[in-house]
């Protein structure tokens, strides 16, 4: 199935799932939204830019994290999944940086009015990491009050935390900086390594490379212990954990795997189905 077609299918199925929430619970949630809706900090919009309204759809579903793939083309950072999808009008600034800056101004210093937790912008570098990161760094400096900043050994929290993923060549120029407005997305190989959370605040990896379970049947005890050991080690160092390539088609397997991730206190659940994950996390919170 084509990627865009699959996204539309997930959105439709997720919306149907969201509509199945029991009426009293839905009414209670609607009452909460009249005030300041609680952000879903665990919710991570993978390939966020493929939704009809990049960033804005994720914000409407109260997500705490979004992911944008970027290509350095000339002096522009263009957002797309594949090179053939590049569009000069779809820049990182137009889709993400400018809307986030405007929202933070409107909400007096936060992405979600009344909630001070940092919103995560995961930037996946699709072109050579060093040069692409330096181009990203130049842009982030123009939004100096928007982003969490590392400066001379201290982390100064901001409304948005930028985390750099993708091409690993970005690491060297990032480590060389005494002041930066982005942080590095580590892998499980970095867990317990010398890099502190002030450089690697997030550990992300491919679920299928480390676990055999896909949500069907019982979660093997050894894999459950492994998952909880990973999370415990990361949290003890002040790091968060995210897995990609988890099941994302609506159904019992996805819900079972999401349930185990929440039970293990995994920090970000990866999805392309915004309504589906919103519904799941709301139901889990009420339970």
N, C-alpha and C positions, 0 to 999 in steps of 0.2 A: 504494500500500500504506500502511495506517495506520502512524503512527510507532511505536507500541508493538509492532505485529505485526512490523515490520521489525527492531526490536531483538531480538525473540525468534528470528527467522530467523538473524540475524547470530550470536547466541550459540550456537545449535545448530550452524551451519556452522563456527564458530570452534572449538567443542569437538571436532568431527570432525577438523578440520585438526590440532589439538593432539595428537590421539590417533595421528596418522600418523608421529610422530617415531620414528626408528630406536631399537630397544630399547637398545643399549649407551649411546647418548647420553642416553636417558631415565633409565637407571639411574644414570649419572654425575650428572645433574641432581638426581635424588632424593637422592643422597648429599650433594650440596651443601646441599640444603634441610634435612637433619638438623641442620645447624649454623646458620649465619646466611645465608639465601638472599640472593643479590646483587640489590639493587633494580634495576629497569629504569628508570633516570632519564629516558630518552627517551620513555617511554610515557605518553601523556596521555589520560585518560578523558573524552572529550567527552560532554556530557549524562550525566554519571556518575550522577545522581540517578534515572535511569530504569531502572537495574539493580535486581534484586530486593532487594539489600542495598547501598544507597548507601554509598560510601566503602569499606565492608568487602570487597565483591567486588573492587574495584580493588586494595586492599591484598593480598588473597589472590593476585592475579595479579602482585604486586610492582611496581605502577605508581608512577612518581615524581611524577605530577601528576594532579589531578582538577579538573573544572569543574562549578560549581554556578550555575544561573540563580536570581536572587532578585528578588522583588517586595516592595516596601514596602507593607504593608497595615496601616493604623493604626500601631501602634508595633512590629509584628512584621516580620521578614524571612522570608518564606515561599519555599520552594524548589519550583519547577515550571518546566515548559517553556512552558506557555500559561496565561493567566488562568483558564480554565475548569478547570484541574487543581489549583488552589490548595486546600490542606488545612491548617487551622490547626495540626495536629499535626506537620506537616513543616516545621519551622523550621531555619534555618541552624545554630542551636545544637544541636538534637537530632540532626541528620543528620551534622554535620561538626565543629563546634567542640568539643562535649563528648567525642565519641569520640576525636578527635585528642589532646585534653588528657589523657584517661585512658591512651591508648596511650603517649604520651611519658613520663608518670609511670611506667608499668609497665616501660618500656625504658630508664629512667634517662637521659632527655634526648634521645632520638631516636625518630623514627617507626619506623625499621627497626633492630632490635637489632643493634648492632655496626657500624652504618653511619651516619656523621655528616652525610652530605649533606642539604641542606634539601629537604623535601617541598614541592611547590607546590600551593597552593589558589587556583585561578583563580575569581574571583567575578564573574559576568556580571550587571551591573545592568540589569534589564528595566523598571524604572520610572525616573522623572526622576532624573538622575545625581547632582545635588548633594545633595538631601535623602536619597536612598538611601545614598549614600556616608557621610554624616554619621551615619546610623543604624548602618551597618556599623562605622564607626570607634568608636562608643560600645561596641559589642559586643567588638571586638578588644581594647580597653583592659582588659576584664575578664579577658583571657587574656594578660597582659603578658609572661609568661615563655615563652609558646608561639611567638610570632611574631618573625621578623626585624624589626628596628626601625630606622628612620632618625631620628637624633637630633642636631640641631645640626651638620649637615654630615657625620656619620659613619654608616655602616651597621653595625649590631650584629647578627651572624647569630643566628638562632634555629632550632629544629627544623623550623618551618613558615614558608614565605614566602607571604604573601597578595598576590595581584596582581589589580587591579581592571580589568575589561573592561566592555564594554557601552556604556551611554549616556555620551557624551563629556563631558557637563556635570560629571562628577565631577572633571575635571582641575583646575578652578580652586580648589575648596576643598582639594584635595590639595597643590597647589603652594604654597598659603598656609601650610601647617603647618610648624612647625619640628621637631615630633616627630610621627611617624606610624608605624603598624604595617601599612601596606600600600603597594604600589607600583603603577605605572601601566602598563597594557598598551598599547604604542604600535602604530602602523601603519607600513607601508613609507614613508609620507610623512614619518614622524618619523626615519627612518634617516639618520644623518649630521647631524641637526638639533642645536639647542643644548641640548636636555634631556639630562643625563648619565644613565649607567646607574644611579646612585643614585636616580633618579626613574623612569626607563623601563628596567627591566632586561630586558624582553621585547618583541620586535617580532612581532606576529601579523598575518596578513592572509589574504584569501580567495585560494586557489590559482588559481581559475578566472578571476580578474580580471587575473592577471599572466602566466599560462602557458597555452598551448593544449594541451600534451601531457597526456593522461589515463592514460598507462601502456601504451597499445597502440602497437606499432611502436617505432621508434627515437626516443630523446629527441633533439630537435633540438639541434645543437651550440650554437647561439646561446642557446637557453633554458638549457642546462646551464651555460654561462659566466655567464649572468645570475644563476642560482641561486647559484652559488659566489661571485660578486661580492657578492650580498646577505649571504650568511653571513660572508664575510671582513670586510666592512665592519662588520657587527654585532659580531662577535667582537673586532675590534680596539678597539671601544669598551666591551667588557665586557658586551655584550648577548646574549641568546639569541634564537632564531628559531623560530617555529611557524607552520604554515599550516593553515587549516581548509578544508573543502569538497574534500578529496582523495578519490579513490575509496575506498569502504569495503566493497564487496561482495567476499567472498573470491574469489580468482582470480588469474591471471597478471598482469593489468593492475595490480591493487593491489600485488602483490609487487614488480613492476618499479618502480613509483613509490616505494614505501617504500625499495627498494634505492638508488635515486638520492638520496633524502633522506638516508639514512644515509651514503652515499659523500660527499655534500656537507657532512656534519657538521651537519645541521639538528638542533636540540636537542630538539625535541618532535615526535613523530609522533601525529597526531590520530586517534582511533578510537572507535567504539561497540562494537567486537568485542574484548573483553578477552583472551579465550583466543587469538584469532587473532594479535594483535600480540605477546603473550607468546611464542607459538610461533615467530613470525618472528624476533624479536630474539634468542631463545635459539639458534636455528639459525644466525643470522648471526654470533653471537659464537663458536660452535663452529667455524664455517668459517674 
